[in-house]
Amino acid sequence: MLSVVEGIVVSGDHRGRELGFPTANVLGDESVPLPDEGVYAGYVTREQGTVYVAAISIGHRPTFYDETGTCLVEAHLLDFDGDLYGERLRVEITEQVRDQRRFETVEELVDQIRRDVARVRLLTALPRHG
């Protein structure tokens, strides 16, 4: 495991939802070190104990913002549909999928997110380490 972030889900700009990949923006303890900006595979545990596989983005969202934007931890819970606002989540970041990068078009970004989600499914289908 690379890192664990625990925090409350806060409202964002709803960009993930607009792209077809809604995310939980997790406001964690700023003293907890994060891995480098990028896309990761991992797991999200809800307060009542339900665990979901997640594609996790850490970064400034370079396709939409410059480096002065807020660095976010965003988790797209696979096979989940619901409202998580205000809920405390535990985000286990287990394996890097790719580095964060800027895309020229939203369509390129969406295509890459689809590939990222497929990669996360593959990585999490393997036995968990540690």
Backbone atoms as SQL, in Angstrom:
CREATE TABLE atoms (id INTEGER PRIMARY KEY, chain TEXT, resi INTEGER, resn TEXT, atom TEXT, x REAL, y REAL, z REAL);
INSERT INTO atoms VALUES
  (1, 'A', 1, 'MET', 'N', 0.846, -1.172, 0.000),
  (2, 'A', 1, 'MET', 'CA', 0.000, 0.000, 0.000),
  (3, 'A', 1, 'MET', 'C', 0.895, 1.240, 0.000),
  (4, 'A', 2, 'LEU', 'N', 0.541, 2.205, -0.845),
  (5, 'A', 2, 'LEU', 'CA', 1.336, 3.416, -0.956),
  (6, 'A', 2, 'LEU', 'C', 0.968, 4.478, 0.065),
  (7, 'A', 3, 'SER', 'N', -0.320, 4.587, 0.379),
  (8, 'A', 3, 'SER', 'CA', -0.783, 5.624, 1.293),
  (9, 'A', 3, 'SER', 'C', -2.230, 5.351, 1.689),
  (10, 'A', 4, 'VAL', 'N', -2.639, 5.947, 2.797),
  (11, 'A', 4, 'VAL', 'CA', -4.028, 5.901, 3.237),
  (12, 'A', 4, 'VAL', 'C', -4.459, 7.324, 3.559),
  (13, 'A', 5, 'VAL', 'N', -5.589, 7.706, 2.994),
  (14, 'A', 5, 'VAL', 'CA', -6.172, 9.014, 3.270),
  (15, 'A', 5, 'VAL', 'C', -7.540, 8.776, 3.897),
  (16, 'A', 6, 'GLU', 'N', -7.778, 9.417, 5.018),
  (17, 'A', 6, 'GLU', 'CA', -9.101, 9.356, 5.631),
  (18, 'A', 6, 'GLU', 'C', -9.628, 10.773, 5.711),
  (19, 'A', 7, 'GLY', 'N', -10.887, 10.941, 5.304),
  (20, 'A', 7, 'GLY', 'CA', -11.445, 12.278, 5.360),
  (21, 'A', 7, 'GLY', 'C', -12.896, 12.323, 4.940),
  (22, 'A', 8, 'ILE', 'N', -13.426, 13.522, 4.981),
  (23, 'A', 8, 'ILE', 'CA', -14.823, 13.789, 4.662),
  (24, 'A', 8, 'ILE', 'C', -14.954, 14.082, 3.169),
  (25, 'A', 9, 'VAL', 'N', -16.035, 13.604, 2.561),
  (26, 'A', 9, 'VAL', 'CA', -16.325, 13.888, 1.158),
  (27, 'A', 9, 'VAL', 'C', -16.941, 15.277, 1.072),
  (28, 'A', 10, 'VAL', 'N', -16.294, 16.127, 0.264),
  (29, 'A', 10, 'VAL', 'CA', -16.763, 17.500, 0.087),
  (30, 'A', 10, 'VAL', 'C', -17.195, 17.714, -1.358),
  (31, 'A', 11, 'SER', 'N', -18.027, 18.704, -1.548),
  (32, 'A', 11, 'SER', 'CA', -18.497, 19.035, -2.896),
  (33, 'A', 11, 'SER', 'C', -17.363, 19.651, -3.707),
  (34, 'A', 12, 'GLY', 'N', -17.300, 19.274, -4.984),
  (35, 'A', 12, 'GLY', 'CA', -16.317, 19.846, -5.883),
  (36, 'A', 12, 'GLY', 'C', -17.016, 20.575, -7.001),
  (37, 'A', 13, 'ASP', 'N', -16.365, 20.630, -8.157),
  (38, 'A', 13, 'ASP', 'CA', -16.972, 21.331, -9.292),
  (39, 'A', 13, 'ASP', 'C', -17.790, 20.395, -10.179),
  (40, 'A', 14, 'HIS', 'N', -17.962, 19.152, -9.757),
  (41, 'A', 14, 'HIS', 'CA', -18.792, 18.147, -10.436),
  (42, 'A', 14, 'HIS', 'C', -18.266, 17.784, -11.824),
  (43, 'A', 15, 'ARG', 'N', -17.000, 18.038, -12.076),
  (44, 'A', 15, 'ARG', 'CA', -16.419, 17.741, -13.372),
  (45, 'A', 15, 'ARG', 'C', -16.414, 16.240, -13.651),
  (46, 'A', 16, 'GLY', 'N', -16.078, 15.421, -12.656),
  (47, 'A', 16, 'GLY', 'CA', -16.087, 13.974, -12.848),
  (48, 'A', 16, 'GLY', 'C', -17.445, 13.455, -13.260),
  (49, 'A', 17, 'ARG', 'N', -18.482, 13.948, -12.619),
  (50, 'A', 17, 'ARG', 'CA', -19.853, 13.548, -12.962),
  (51, 'A', 17, 'ARG', 'C', -20.171, 13.937, -14.402),
  (52, 'A', 18, 'GLU', 'N', -19.767, 15.161, -14.803),
  (53, 'A', 18, 'GLU', 'CA', -19.999, 15.627, -16.176),
  (54, 'A', 18, 'GLU', 'C', -19.295, 14.747, -17.199),
  (55, 'A', 19, 'LEU', 'N', -18.148, 14.181, -16.813),
  (56, 'A', 19, 'LEU', 'CA', -17.380, 13.326, -17.715),
  (57, 'A', 19, 'LEU', 'C', -17.870, 11.876, -17.699),
  (58, 'A', 20, 'GLY', 'N', -18.798, 11.557, -16.801),
  (59, 'A', 20, 'GLY', 'CA', -19.315, 10.200, -16.700),
  (60, 'A', 20, 'GLY', 'C', -18.599, 9.346, -15.667),
  (61, 'A', 21, 'PHE', 'N', -17.742, 9.976, -14.864),
  (62, 'A', 21, 'PHE', 'CA', -16.977, 9.274, -13.837),
  (63, 'A', 21, 'PHE', 'C', -17.037, 10.074, -12.536),
  (64, 'A', 22, 'PRO', 'N', -18.177, 10.031, -11.834),
  (65, 'A', 22, 'PRO', 'CA', -18.299, 10.830, -10.615),
  (66, 'A', 22, 'PRO', 'C', -17.251, 10.430, -9.586),
  (67, 'A', 23, 'THR', 'N', -16.747, 11.424, -8.874),
  (68, 'A', 23, 'THR', 'CA', -15.716, 11.162, -7.876),
  (69, 'A', 23, 'THR', 'C', -16.128, 11.700, -6.521),
  (70, 'A', 24, 'ALA', 'N', -15.586, 11.081, -5.493),
  (71, 'A', 24, 'ALA', 'CA', -15.701, 11.586, -4.129),
  (72, 'A', 24, 'ALA', 'C', -14.435, 12.377, -3.857),
  (73, 'A', 25, 'ASN', 'N', -14.589, 13.663, -3.607),
  (74, 'A', 25, 'ASN', 'CA', -13.453, 14.518, -3.258),
  (75, 'A', 25, 'ASN', 'C', -13.235, 14.382, -1.756),
  (76, 'A', 26, 'VAL', 'N', -12.125, 13.755, -1.389),
  (77, 'A', 26, 'VAL', 'CA', -11.877, 13.442, 0.018),
  (78, 'A', 26, 'VAL', 'C', -10.932, 14.482, 0.610),
  (79, 'A', 27, 'LEU', 'N', -11.438, 15.195, 1.591),
  (80, 'A', 27, 'LEU', 'CA', -10.656, 16.211, 2.283),
  (81, 'A', 27, 'LEU', 'C', -9.990, 15.542, 3.470),
  (82, 'A', 28, 'GLY', 'N', -8.714, 15.195, 3.289),
  (83, 'A', 28, 'GLY', 'CA', -7.986, 14.478, 4.325),
  (84, 'A', 28, 'GLY', 'C', -7.086, 15.393, 5.132),
  (85, 'A', 29, 'ASP', 'N', -6.379, 14.809, 6.055),
  (86, 'A', 29, 'ASP', 'CA', -5.426, 15.521, 6.903),
  (87, 'A', 29, 'ASP', 'C', -4.238, 15.935, 6.051),
  (88, 'A', 30, 'GLU', 'N', -3.966, 17.234, 5.987),
  (89, 'A', 30, 'GLU', 'CA', -2.880, 17.736, 5.139),
  (90, 'A', 30, 'GLU', 'C', -1.503, 17.282, 5.606),
  (91, 'A', 31, 'SER', 'N', -1.396, 16.781, 6.842),
  (92, 'A', 31, 'SER', 'CA', -0.095, 16.326, 7.338),
  (93, 'A', 31, 'SER', 'C', 0.247, 14.918, 6.851),
  (94, 'A', 32, 'VAL', 'N', -0.739, 14.223, 6.271),
  (95, 'A', 32, 'VAL', 'CA', -0.501, 12.873, 5.763),
  (96, 'A', 32, 'VAL', 'C', 0.140, 12.979, 4.382),
  (97, 'A', 33, 'PRO', 'N', 1.337, 12.407, 4.209),
  (98, 'A', 33, 'PRO', 'CA', 1.995, 12.497, 2.906),
  (99, 'A', 33, 'PRO', 'C', 1.252, 11.685, 1.838),
  (100, 'A', 34, 'LEU', 'N', 1.164, 12.273, 0.658),
  (101, 'A', 34, 'LEU', 'CA', 0.514, 11.610, -0.468),
  (102, 'A', 34, 'LEU', 'C', 1.564, 11.140, -1.461),
  (103, 'A', 35, 'PRO', 'N', 1.227, 10.127, -2.261),
  (104, 'A', 35, 'PRO', 'CA', 2.122, 9.766, -3.357),
  (105, 'A', 35, 'PRO', 'C', 2.179, 10.917, -4.372),
  (106, 'A', 36, 'ASP', 'N', 3.072, 10.818, -5.332),
  (107, 'A', 36, 'ASP', 'CA', 3.163, 11.813, -6.394),
  (108, 'A', 36, 'ASP', 'C', 1.833, 11.928, -7.119),
  (109, 'A', 37, 'GLU', 'N', 1.634, 13.080, -7.770),
  (110, 'A', 37, 'GLU', 'CA', 0.413, 13.267, -8.547),
  (111, 'A', 37, 'GLU', 'C', 0.310, 12.171, -9.597),
  (112, 'A', 38, 'GLY', 'N', -0.896, 11.633, -9.748),
  (113, 'A', 38, 'GLY', 'CA', -1.104, 10.572, -10.715),
  (114, 'A', 38, 'GLY', 'C', -2.445, 9.908, -10.507),
  (115, 'A', 39, 'VAL', 'N', -2.637, 8.819, -11.233),
  (116, 'A', 39, 'VAL', 'CA', -3.842, 8.006, -11.125),
  (117, 'A', 39, 'VAL', 'C', -3.434, 6.671, -10.505),
  (118, 'A', 40, 'TYR', 'N', -4.239, 6.223, -9.564),
  (119, 'A', 40, 'TYR', 'CA', -3.906, 5.039, -8.778),
  (120, 'A', 40, 'TYR', 'C', -5.087, 4.080, -8.688),
  (121, 'A', 41, 'ALA', 'N', -4.761, 2.835, -8.429),
  (122, 'A', 41, 'ALA', 'CA', -5.757, 1.835, -8.071),
  (123, 'A', 41, 'ALA', 'C', -5.813, 1.783, -6.554),
  (124, 'A', 42, 'GLY', 'N', -6.983, 1.437, -6.039),
  (125, 'A', 42, 'GLY', 'CA', -7.087, 1.318, -4.597),
  (126, 'A', 42, 'GLY', 'C', -8.463, 0.891, -4.159),
  (127, 'A', 43, 'TYR', 'N', -8.728, 1.123, -2.888),
  (128, 'A', 43, 'TYR', 'CA', -9.975, 0.697, -2.268),
  (129, 'A', 43, 'TYR', 'C', -10.508, 1.826, -1.397),
  (130, 'A', 44, 'VAL', 'N', -11.820, 1.969, -1.382),
  (131, 'A', 44, 'VAL', 'CA', -12.473, 2.949, -0.523),
  (132, 'A', 44, 'VAL', 'C', -13.395, 2.196, 0.426),
  (133, 'A', 45, 'THR', 'N', -13.251, 2.494, 1.708),
  (134, 'A', 45, 'THR', 'CA', -14.098, 1.890, 2.723),
  (135, 'A', 45, 'THR', 'C', -15.026, 2.956, 3.281),
  (136, 'A', 46, 'ARG', 'N', -16.320, 2.666, 3.225),
  (137, 'A', 46, 'ARG', 'CA', -17.328, 3.576, 3.774),
  (138, 'A', 46, 'ARG', 'C', -17.431, 3.375, 5.287),
  (139, 'A', 47, 'GLU', 'N', -18.102, 4.306, 5.943),
  (140, 'A', 47, 'GLU', 'CA', -18.220, 4.277, 7.408),
  (141, 'A', 47, 'GLU', 'C', -18.804, 2.977, 7.929),
  (142, 'A', 48, 'GLN', 'N', -19.782, 2.406, 7.216),
  (143, 'A', 48, 'GLN', 'CA', -20.420, 1.173, 7.706),
  (144, 'A', 48, 'GLN', 'C', -19.618, -0.075, 7.335),
  (145, 'A', 49, 'GLY', 'N', -18.473, 0.097, 6.645),
  (146, 'A', 49, 'GLY', 'CA', -17.587, -1.022, 6.373),
  (147, 'A', 49, 'GLY', 'C', -17.599, -1.554, 4.954),
  (148, 'A', 50, 'THR', 'N', -18.490, -1.069, 4.098),
  (149, 'A', 50, 'THR', 'CA', -18.530, -1.534, 2.712),
  (150, 'A', 50, 'THR', 'C', -17.286, -1.053, 1.972),
  (151, 'A', 51, 'VAL', 'N', -16.651, -1.978, 1.237),
  (152, 'A', 51, 'VAL', 'CA', -15.420, -1.659, 0.507),
  (153, 'A', 51, 'VAL', 'C', -15.699, -1.685, -0.988),
  (154, 'A', 52, 'TYR', 'N', -15.186, -0.669, -1.681),
  (155, 'A', 52, 'TYR', 'CA', -15.318, -0.570, -3.134),
  (156, 'A', 52, 'TYR', 'C', -13.939, -0.438, -3.758),
  (157, 'A', 53, 'VAL', 'N', -13.782, -1.033, -4.929),
  (158, 'A', 53, 'VAL', 'CA', -12.592, -0.787, -5.748),
  (159, 'A', 53, 'VAL', 'C', -12.715, 0.636, -6.268),
  (160, 'A', 54, 'ALA', 'N', -11.581, 1.338, -6.363),
  (161, 'A', 54, 'ALA', 'CA', -11.636, 2.725, -6.807),
  (162, 'A', 54, 'ALA', 'C', -10.465, 3.082, -7.710),
  (163, 'A', 55, 'ALA', 'N', -10.762, 3.948, -8.673),
  (164, 'A', 55, 'ALA', 'CA', -9.730, 4.634, -9.452),
  (165, 'A', 55, 'ALA', 'C', -9.551, 5.977, -8.756),
  (166, 'A', 56, 'ILE', 'N', -8.329, 6.283, -8.361),
  (167, 'A', 56, 'ILE', 'CA', -8.061, 7.451, -7.520),
  (168, 'A', 56, 'ILE', 'C', -7.124, 8.399, -8.253),
  (169, 'A', 57, 'SER', 'N', -7.530, 9.648, -8.317),
  (170, 'A', 57, 'SER', 'CA', -6.695, 10.680, -8.925),
  (171, 'A', 57, 'SER', 'C', -6.180, 11.597, -7.834),
  (172, 'A', 58, 'ILE', 'N', -4.882, 11.843, -7.875),
  (173, 'A', 58, 'ILE', 'CA', -4.263, 12.801, -6.963),
  (174, 'A', 58, 'ILE', 'C', -3.617, 13.866, -7.826),
  (175, 'A', 59, 'GLY', 'N', -4.047, 15.109, -7.651),
  (176, 'A', 59, 'GLY', 'CA', -3.410, 16.152, -8.437),
  (177, 'A', 59, 'GLY', 'C', -4.231, 17.403, -8.621),
  (178, 'A', 60, 'HIS', 'N', -3.738, 18.235, -9.533),
  (179, 'A', 60, 'HIS', 'CA', -4.286, 19.566, -9.802),
  (180, 'A', 60, 'HIS', 'C', -5.224, 19.594, -11.001),
  (181, 'A', 61, 'ARG', 'N', -5.544, 18.460, -11.582),
  (182, 'A', 61, 'ARG', 'CA', -6.410, 18.364, -12.759),
  (183, 'A', 61, 'ARG', 'C', -5.878, 19.243, -13.892),
  (184, 'A', 62, 'PRO', 'N', -4.711, 18.889, -14.432),
  (185, 'A', 62, 'PRO', 'CA', -4.014, 19.756, -15.389),
  (186, 'A', 62, 'PRO', 'C', -4.750, 20.010, -16.705),
  (187, 'A', 63, 'THR', 'N', -5.711, 19.183, -17.065),
  (188, 'A', 63, 'THR', 'CA', -6.467, 19.444, -18.290),
  (189, 'A', 63, 'THR', 'C', -7.350, 20.682, -18.110),
  (190, 'A', 64, 'PHE', 'N', -7.733, 20.976, -16.877),
  (191, 'A', 64, 'PHE', 'CA', -8.660, 22.073, -16.613),
  (192, 'A', 64, 'PHE', 'C', -8.049, 23.232, -15.834),
  (193, 'A', 65, 'TYR', 'N', -6.988, 22.973, -15.061),
  (194, 'A', 65, 'TYR', 'CA', -6.413, 23.997, -14.194),
  (195, 'A', 65, 'TYR', 'C', -4.893, 23.977, -14.301),
  (196, 'A', 66, 'ASP', 'N', -4.269, 25.101, -13.944),
  (197, 'A', 66, 'ASP', 'CA', -2.809, 25.111, -13.905),
  (198, 'A', 66, 'ASP', 'C', -2.351, 24.597, -12.536),
  (199, 'A', 67, 'GLU', 'N', -1.058, 24.621, -12.308),
  (200, 'A', 67, 'GLU', 'CA', -0.504, 24.040, -11.082),
  (201, 'A', 67, 'GLU', 'C', -0.872, 24.810, -9.827),
  (202, 'A', 68, 'THR', 'N', -1.451, 26.008, -9.985),
  (203, 'A', 68, 'THR', 'CA', -1.847, 26.762, -8.803),
  (204, 'A', 68, 'THR', 'C', -3.199, 26.302, -8.268),
  (205, 'A', 69, 'GLY', 'N', -3.865, 25.427, -8.999),
  (206, 'A', 69, 'GLY', 'CA', -5.147, 24.886, -8.533),
  (207, 'A', 69, 'GLY', 'C', -4.943, 23.995, -7.319),
  (208, 'A', 70, 'THR', 'N', -6.030, 23.689, -6.675),
  (209, 'A', 70, 'THR', 'CA', -5.992, 22.860, -5.477),
  (210, 'A', 70, 'THR', 'C', -5.621, 21.421, -5.839),
  (211, 'A', 71, 'CYS', 'N', -4.726, 20.830, -5.052),
  (212, 'A', 71, 'CYS', 'CA', -4.395, 19.409, -5.219),
  (213, 'A', 71, 'CYS', 'C', -5.482, 18.602, -4.522),
  (214, 'A', 72, 'LEU', 'N', -6.142, 17.739, -5.297),
  (215, 'A', 72, 'LEU', 'CA', -7.265, 16.967, -4.769),
  (216, 'A', 72, 'LEU', 'C', -6.971, 15.474, -4.733),
  (217, 'A', 73, 'VAL', 'N', -7.633, 14.804, -3.801),
  (218, 'A', 73, 'VAL', 'CA', -7.703, 13.344, -3.794),
  (219, 'A', 73, 'VAL', 'C', -9.142, 13.031, -4.193),
  (220, 'A', 74, 'GLU', 'N', -9.293, 12.459, -5.398),
  (221, 'A', 74, 'GLU', 'CA', -10.621, 12.150, -5.939),
  (222, 'A', 74, 'GLU', 'C', -10.711, 10.649, -6.174),
  (223, 'A', 75, 'ALA', 'N', -11.740, 10.036, -5.631),
  (224, 'A', 75, 'ALA', 'CA', -11.922, 8.587, -5.784),
  (225, 'A', 75, 'ALA', 'C', -13.186, 8.301, -6.578),
  (226, 'A', 76, 'HIS', 'N', -13.022, 7.585, -7.686),
  (227, 'A', 76, 'HIS', 'CA', -14.171, 7.102, -8.468),
  (228, 'A', 76, 'HIS', 'C', -14.410, 5.667, -8.023),
  (229, 'A', 77, 'LEU', 'N', -15.496, 5.456, -7.280),
  (230, 'A', 77, 'LEU', 'CA', -15.825, 4.125, -6.778),
  (231, 'A', 77, 'LEU', 'C', -16.471, 3.330, -7.900),
  (232, 'A', 78, 'LEU', 'N', -15.847, 2.233, -8.274),
  (233, 'A', 78, 'LEU', 'CA', -16.367, 1.408, -9.354),
  (234, 'A', 78, 'LEU', 'C', -17.637, 0.701, -8.885),
  (235, 'A', 79, 'ASP', 'N', -18.610, 0.638, -9.774),
  (236, 'A', 79, 'ASP', 'CA', -19.864, -0.065, -9.498),
  (237, 'A', 79, 'ASP', 'C', -20.616, 0.511, -8.294),
  (238, 'A', 80, 'PHE', 'N', -20.521, 1.826, -8.128),
  (239, 'A', 80, 'PHE', 'CA', -21.239, 2.523, -7.056),
  (240, 'A', 80, 'PHE', 'C', -22.048, 3.667, -7.655),
  (241, 'A', 81, 'ASP', 'N', -23.261, 3.813, -7.172),
  (242, 'A', 81, 'ASP', 'CA', -24.098, 4.935, -7.573),
  (243, 'A', 81, 'ASP', 'C', -24.803, 5.430, -6.322),
  (244, 'A', 82, 'GLY', 'N', -24.483, 6.627, -5.903),
  (245, 'A', 82, 'GLY', 'CA', -25.113, 7.154, -4.705),
  (246, 'A', 82, 'GLY', 'C', -24.460, 8.445, -4.278),
  (247, 'A', 83, 'ASP', 'N', -24.864, 8.926, -3.124),
  (248, 'A', 83, 'ASP', 'CA', -24.394, 10.192, -2.580),
  (249, 'A', 83, 'ASP', 'C', -23.477, 9.919, -1.397),
  (250, 'A', 84, 'LEU', 'N', -22.277, 10.478, -1.437),
  (251, 'A', 84, 'LEU', 'CA', -21.317, 10.290, -0.353),
  (252, 'A', 84, 'LEU', 'C', -20.992, 11.588, 0.383),
  (253, 'A', 85, 'TYR', 'N', -21.614, 12.700, -0.011),
  (254, 'A', 85, 'TYR', 'CA', -21.290, 13.998, 0.590),
  (255, 'A', 85, 'TYR', 'C', -21.433, 13.962, 2.107),
  (256, 'A', 86, 'GLY', 'N', -20.391, 14.468, 2.769),
  (257, 'A', 86, 'GLY', 'CA', -20.399, 14.530, 4.220),
  (258, 'A', 86, 'GLY', 'C', -19.980, 13.247, 4.911),
  (259, 'A', 87, 'GLU', 'N', -19.828, 12.180, 4.143),
  (260, 'A', 87, 'GLU', 'CA', -19.448, 10.885, 4.726),
  (261, 'A', 87, 'GLU', 'C', -17.928, 10.814, 4.889),
  (262, 'A', 88, 'ARG', 'N', -17.496, 10.138, 5.926),
  (263, 'A', 88, 'ARG', 'CA', -16.062, 9.925, 6.151),
  (264, 'A', 88, 'ARG', 'C', -15.659, 8.634, 5.425),
  (265, 'A', 89, 'LEU', 'N', -14.630, 8.732, 4.574),
  (266, 'A', 89, 'LEU', 'CA', -14.136, 7.584, 3.825),
  (267, 'A', 89, 'LEU', 'C', -12.682, 7.296, 4.162),
  (268, 'A', 90, 'ARG', 'N', -12.316, 6.047, 4.005),
  (269, 'A', 90, 'ARG', 'CA', -10.910, 5.622, 4.095),
  (270, 'A', 90, 'ARG', 'C', -10.501, 5.219, 2.683),
  (271, 'A', 91, 'VAL', 'N', -9.486, 5.880, 2.145),
  (272, 'A', 91, 'VAL', 'CA', -9.010, 5.640, 0.788),
  (273, 'A', 91, 'VAL', 'C', -7.628, 4.995, 0.864),
  (274, 'A', 92, 'GLU', 'N', -7.553, 3.736, 0.435),
  (275, 'A', 92, 'GLU', 'CA', -6.271, 3.021, 0.401),
  (276, 'A', 92, 'GLU', 'C', -5.724, 3.111, -1.019),
  (277, 'A', 93, 'ILE', 'N', -4.582, 3.749, -1.164),
  (278, 'A', 93, 'ILE', 'CA', -3.945, 3.918, -2.465),
  (279, 'A', 93, 'ILE', 'C', -2.910, 2.806, -2.588),
  (280, 'A', 94, 'THR', 'N', -3.153, 1.870, -3.517),
  (281, 'A', 94, 'THR', 'CA', -2.341, 0.659, -3.528),
  (282, 'A', 94, 'THR', 'C', -1.317, 0.570, -4.655),
  (283, 'A', 95, 'GLU', 'N', -1.649, 1.104, -5.827),
  (284, 'A', 95, 'GLU', 'CA', -0.733, 0.921, -6.963),
  (285, 'A', 95, 'GLU', 'C', -0.943, 2.028, -7.993),
  (286, 'A', 96, 'GLN', 'N', 0.170, 2.551, -8.516),
  (287, 'A', 96, 'GLN', 'CA', 0.056, 3.609, -9.517),
  (288, 'A', 96, 'GLN', 'C', -0.334, 3.029, -10.876),
  (289, 'A', 97, 'VAL', 'N', -1.264, 3.704, -11.530),
  (290, 'A', 97, 'VAL', 'CA', -1.705, 3.349, -12.874),
  (291, 'A', 97, 'VAL', 'C', -0.942, 4.165, -13.907),
  (292, 'A', 98, 'ARG', 'N', -0.821, 5.481, -13.659),
  (293, 'A', 98, 'ARG', 'CA', -0.085, 6.360, -14.571),
  (294, 'A', 98, 'ARG', 'C', 0.188, 7.693, -13.894),
  (295, 'A', 99, 'ASP', 'N', 1.078, 8.471, -14.503),
  (296, 'A', 99, 'ASP', 'CA', 1.343, 9.831, -14.035),
  (297, 'A', 99, 'ASP', 'C', 0.191, 10.743, -14.420),
  (298, 'A', 100, 'GLN', 'N', 0.075, 11.838, -13.694),
  (299, 'A', 100, 'GLN', 'CA', -0.894, 12.876, -14.043),
  (300, 'A', 100, 'GLN', 'C', -0.386, 13.587, -15.295),
  (301, 'A', 101, 'ARG', 'N', -1.283, 13.934, -16.206),
  (302, 'A', 101, 'ARG', 'CA', -0.874, 14.657, -17.401),
  (303, 'A', 101, 'ARG', 'C', -2.028, 15.486, -17.928),
  (304, 'A', 102, 'ARG', 'N', -1.678, 16.447, -18.756),
  (305, 'A', 102, 'ARG', 'CA', -2.674, 17.322, -19.375),
  (306, 'A', 102, 'ARG', 'C', -3.077, 16.727, -20.714),
  (307, 'A', 103, 'PHE', 'N', -4.382, 16.745, -21.004),
  (308, 'A', 103, 'PHE', 'CA', -4.900, 16.267, -22.283),
  (309, 'A', 103, 'PHE', 'C', -5.347, 17.457, -23.105),
  (310, 'A', 104, 'GLU', 'N', -5.210, 17.345, -24.417),
  (311, 'A', 104, 'GLU', 'CA', -5.581, 18.445, -25.316),
  (312, 'A', 104, 'GLU', 'C', -7.090, 18.629, -25.411),
  (313, 'A', 105, 'THR', 'N', -7.833, 17.529, -25.305),
  (314, 'A', 105, 'THR', 'CA', -9.291, 17.620, -25.408),
  (315, 'A', 105, 'THR', 'C', -9.943, 16.808, -24.288),
  (316, 'A', 106, 'VAL', 'N', -11.172, 17.159, -23.975),
  (317, 'A', 106, 'VAL', 'CA', -11.942, 16.410, -22.981),
  (318, 'A', 106, 'VAL', 'C', -12.153, 14.978, -23.464),
  (319, 'A', 107, 'GLU', 'N', -12.360, 14.796, -24.770),
  (320, 'A', 107, 'GLU', 'CA', -12.562, 13.446, -25.323),
  (321, 'A', 107, 'GLU', 'C', -11.340, 12.568, -25.084),
  (322, 'A', 108, 'GLU', 'N', -10.134, 13.123, -25.236),
  (323, 'A', 108, 'GLU', 'CA', -8.914, 12.352, -24.962),
  (324, 'A', 108, 'GLU', 'C', -8.854, 11.956, -23.493),
  (325, 'A', 109, 'LEU', 'N', -9.227, 12.883, -22.619),
  (326, 'A', 109, 'LEU', 'CA', -9.238, 12.592, -21.189),
  (327, 'A', 109, 'LEU', 'C', -10.231, 11.477, -20.863),
  (328, 'A', 110, 'VAL', 'N', -11.439, 11.556, -21.392),
  (329, 'A', 110, 'VAL', 'CA', -12.459, 10.539, -21.127),
  (330, 'A', 110, 'VAL', 'C', -11.996, 9.172, -21.624),
  (331, 'A', 111, 'ASP', 'N', -11.391, 9.123, -22.821),
  (332, 'A', 111, 'ASP', 'CA', -10.863, 7.856, -23.339),
  (333, 'A', 111, 'ASP', 'C', -9.805, 7.288, -22.393),
  (334, 'A', 112, 'GLN', 'N', -8.930, 8.154, -21.870),
  (335, 'A', 112, 'GLN', 'CA', -7.888, 7.695, -20.957),
  (336, 'A', 112, 'GLN', 'C', -8.488, 7.224, -19.637),
  (337, 'A', 113, 'ILE', 'N', -9.498, 7.926, -19.139),
  (338, 'A', 113, 'ILE', 'CA', -10.144, 7.493, -17.889),
  (339, 'A', 113, 'ILE', 'C', -10.758, 6.113, -18.072),
  (340, 'A', 114, 'ARG', 'N', -11.364, 5.856, -19.224),
  (341, 'A', 114, 'ARG', 'CA', -11.909, 4.508, -19.482),
  (342, 'A', 114, 'ARG', 'C', -10.801, 3.450, -19.396),
  (343, 'A', 115, 'ARG', 'N', -9.653, 3.761, -19.994),
  (344, 'A', 115, 'ARG', 'CA', -8.521, 2.818, -19.923),
  (345, 'A', 115, 'ARG', 'C', -8.015, 2.676, -18.487),
  (346, 'A', 116, 'ASP', 'N', -7.987, 3.799, -17.757),
  (347, 'A', 116, 'ASP', 'CA', -7.552, 3.755, -16.354),
  (348, 'A', 116, 'ASP', 'C', -8.462, 2.854, -15.529),
  (349, 'A', 117, 'VAL', 'N', -9.773, 3.000, -15.704),
  (350, 'A', 117, 'VAL', 'CA', -10.729, 2.188, -14.950),
  (351, 'A', 117, 'VAL', 'C', -10.553, 0.707, -15.295),
  (352, 'A', 118, 'ALA', 'N', -10.344, 0.398, -16.572),
  (353, 'A', 118, 'ALA', 'CA', -10.104, -0.997, -16.975),
  (354, 'A', 118, 'ALA', 'C', -8.830, -1.531, -16.315),
  (355, 'A', 119, 'ARG', 'N', -7.801, -0.706, -16.256),
  (356, 'A', 119, 'ARG', 'CA', -6.538, -1.108, -15.622),
  (357, 'A', 119, 'ARG', 'C', -6.740, -1.322, -14.117),
  (358, 'A', 120, 'VAL', 'N', -7.500, -0.437, -13.480),
  (359, 'A', 120, 'VAL', 'CA', -7.782, -0.590, -12.051),
  (360, 'A', 120, 'VAL', 'C', -8.521, -1.906, -11.803),
  (361, 'A', 121, 'ARG', 'N', -9.490, -2.220, -12.650),
  (362, 'A', 121, 'ARG', 'CA', -10.213, -3.501, -12.489),
  (363, 'A', 121, 'ARG', 'C', -9.241, -4.676, -12.573),
  (364, 'A', 122, 'LEU', 'N', -8.313, -4.617, -13.514),
  (365, 'A', 122, 'LEU', 'CA', -7.335, -5.697, -13.671),
  (366, 'A', 122, 'LEU', 'C', -6.425, -5.788, -12.445),
  (367, 'A', 123, 'LEU', 'N', -5.894, -4.653, -12.016),
  (368, 'A', 123, 'LEU', 'CA', -4.974, -4.659, -10.881),
  (369, 'A', 123, 'LEU', 'C', -5.637, -5.141, -9.601),
  (370, 'A', 124, 'THR', 'N', -6.894, -4.768, -9.389),
  (371, 'A', 124, 'THR', 'CA', -7.572, -5.151, -8.160),
  (372, 'A', 124, 'THR', 'C', -8.138, -6.559, -8.211),
  (373, 'A', 125, 'ALA', 'N', -8.154, -7.175, -9.395),
  (374, 'A', 125, 'ALA', 'CA', -8.587, -8.564, -9.515),
  (375, 'A', 125, 'ALA', 'C', -7.497, -9.513, -9.033),
  (376, 'A', 126, 'LEU', 'N', -6.268, -8.997, -8.957),
  (377, 'A', 126, 'LEU', 'CA', -5.140, -9.791, -8.468),
  (378, 'A', 126, 'LEU', 'C', -5.187, -9.834, -6.947),
  (379, 'A', 127, 'PRO', 'N', -4.549, -10.835, -6.328),
  (380, 'A', 127, 'PRO', 'CA', -4.527, -10.891, -4.870),
  (381, 'A', 127, 'PRO', 'C', -3.910, -9.629, -4.274),
  (382, 'A', 128, 'ARG', 'N', -4.489, -9.149, -3.161),
  (383, 'A', 128, 'ARG', 'CA', -3.997, -7.943, -2.502),
  (384, 'A', 128, 'ARG', 'C', -2.682, -8.246, -1.800),
  (385, 'A', 129, 'HIS', 'N', -1.800, -7.249, -1.835),
  (386, 'A', 129, 'HIS', 'CA', -0.510, -7.362, -1.157),
  (387, 'A', 129, 'HIS', 'C', -0.597, -6.658, 0.195),
  (388, 'A', 130, 'GLY', 'N', 0.214, -7.134, 1.146),
  (389, 'A', 130, 'GLY', 'CA', 0.351, -6.452, 2.438),
  (390, 'A', 130, 'GLY', 'C', -0.875, -6.460, 3.195);
